[in-house]
Amino acid sequence: MSYFTQYSTELLILLFLIVTFLQSGIDKVVDWKGNVSFIKEHFKNSPLQKSVPALLGIVLILELIASICMVLGIYTLLSSGDNFYALLGVELCSLTLICLLIGQRLAKDYAGAMSLAVYFIITIIGLIVIS
């Protein structure tokens, strides 16, 4: 229990990011065709339009690996106080969000890009707190 109280901020940020990224990854796996169709339409006037399936696959892999690392990070924080996997997972979240931001900006979806800032701020706070 002492690790939980000692790492409560880290754990809550990790849980928030796990819910966010794991749900997004699962949604992409469960409805791959729907996601590809939606994203192709979203990027129809951008330089990324022909690369949508490959880029979506990269984002999916990053989301799932980040989620796995953060789940392992929670376990290792609680069991030994080690922050390696937690930090790696949050770093991968940051990288994923930057990839998404680039895509939103290229698609000229400035409102979508702006909404990513909230997640990025939480992620940066996570990096600061965990490291």
C-alpha positions as CSV (number, residue, x, y, z in Angstrom):
1,M,0.0,0.0,0.0
2,S,2.9,2.4,0.6
3,Y,3.9,2.2,-3.0
4,F,0.4,3.2,-4.0
5,T,0.4,6.3,-1.9
6,Q,4.0,7.1,-2.8
7,Y,3.2,6.8,-6.5
8,S,-0.4,7.9,-6.6
9,T,0.1,10.7,-9.1
10,E,2.1,8.5,-11.4
11,L,-0.4,5.7,-11.2
12,L,-3.4,8.0,-12.0
13,I,-1.6,9.5,-15.0
14,L,-0.7,6.0,-16.2
15,L,-4.3,4.8,-15.8
16,F,-5.6,7.8,-17.7
17,L,-3.1,7.2,-20.6
18,I,-3.8,3.5,-20.6
19,V,-7.6,4.1,-20.9
20,T,-6.9,6.6,-23.7
21,F,-4.4,4.7,-25.8
22,L,-5.6,1.1,-25.1
23,Q,-9.2,2.0,-26.0
24,S,-8.0,3.7,-29.2
25,G,-5.8,0.7,-30.1
26,I,-8.6,-1.8,-29.5
27,D,-11.0,0.3,-31.5
28,K,-8.6,0.3,-34.4
29,V,-8.2,-3.5,-34.2
30,V,-12.0,-4.2,-33.8
31,D,-13.1,-1.7,-36.6
32,W,-10.0,-1.5,-38.8
33,K,-12.0,-1.0,-42.1
34,G,-14.2,1.7,-40.5
35,N,-11.2,3.5,-39.1
36,V,-9.3,3.4,-42.4
37,S,-12.4,4.6,-44.3
38,F,-12.9,7.5,-41.8
39,I,-9.2,8.5,-41.9
40,K,-8.9,8.3,-45.7
41,E,-11.8,10.7,-45.9
42,H,-10.2,12.9,-43.3
43,F,-6.9,13.0,-45.2
44,K,-8.4,13.1,-48.7
45,N,-6.8,16.5,-49.4
46,S,-3.5,16.0,-47.7
47,P,-0.2,14.5,-48.8
48,L,-0.9,11.5,-46.5
49,Q,-4.0,10.3,-48.3
50,K,-2.2,7.3,-50.0
51,S,-0.4,6.2,-46.9
52,V,-3.4,6.1,-44.5
53,P,-3.4,2.3,-43.9
54,A,0.3,2.1,-43.2
55,L,0.4,5.2,-41.0
56,L,-2.7,4.0,-39.1
57,G,-0.9,0.7,-38.6
58,I,2.1,2.5,-37.2
59,V,-0.1,4.5,-34.8
60,L,-1.9,1.3,-33.8
61,I,1.4,-0.4,-33.0
62,L,2.7,2.6,-31.0
63,E,-0.6,2.8,-29.0
64,L,-0.6,-0.9,-28.1
65,I,3.1,-1.0,-27.2
66,A,2.7,2.2,-25.1
67,S,-0.2,0.6,-23.3
68,I,1.6,-2.6,-22.6
69,C,4.6,-0.7,-21.3
70,M,2.4,1.4,-19.0
71,V,0.6,-1.7,-17.6
72,L,4.0,-3.2,-16.9
73,G,5.0,0.2,-15.5
74,I,2.1,0.1,-13.0
75,Y,3.1,-3.4,-12.0
76,T,6.8,-2.6,-11.5
77,L,6.1,0.7,-9.7
78,L,3.8,-1.1,-7.3
79,S,6.0,-4.1,-6.8
80,S,9.5,-2.6,-6.8
81,G,9.3,1.1,-7.3
82,D,11.0,0.8,-10.7
83,N,9.8,3.4,-13.3
84,F,11.5,2.1,-16.5
85,Y,8.4,0.7,-18.2
86,A,6.2,3.5,-17.0
87,L,8.6,6.1,-18.4
88,L,9.0,4.2,-21.7
89,G,5.2,3.9,-22.1
90,V,4.6,7.6,-21.5
91,E,7.5,8.5,-23.9
92,L,5.8,6.3,-26.5
93,C,2.5,8.2,-25.8
94,S,4.3,11.5,-26.5
95,L,5.7,10.2,-29.7
96,T,2.3,8.9,-30.8
97,L,0.7,12.2,-30.0
98,I,3.3,14.1,-32.1
99,C,2.6,11.7,-35.0
100,L,-1.1,12.4,-34.6
101,L,-0.5,16.2,-34.4
102,I,1.5,16.1,-37.6
103,G,-1.3,14.3,-39.3
104,Q,-4.0,16.7,-38.0
105,R,-1.9,19.7,-39.1
106,L,-1.4,18.3,-42.6
107,A,-5.1,17.6,-42.9
108,K,-5.7,21.2,-41.8
109,D,-7.8,20.0,-38.9
110,Y,-6.7,22.7,-36.5
111,A,-9.5,22.0,-34.0
112,G,-8.5,18.3,-33.9
113,A,-4.8,19.3,-33.5
114,M,-5.8,21.6,-30.7
115,S,-7.7,18.9,-28.9
116,L,-4.5,16.8,-28.9
117,A,-2.8,19.5,-26.8
118,V,-4.8,18.4,-23.7
119,Y,-3.5,14.8,-24.0
120,F,0.0,16.1,-24.7
121,I,0.0,18.3,-21.6
122,I,-1.1,15.3,-19.4
123,T,1.6,13.2,-21.1
124,I,4.3,15.8,-20.4
125,I,3.2,16.1,-16.8
126,G,3.5,12.3,-16.7
127,L,7.1,12.4,-18.0
128,I,8.0,15.0,-15.4
129,V,6.4,13.2,-12.5
130,I,7.6,9.7,-13.5
131,S,11.2,10.7,-14.3
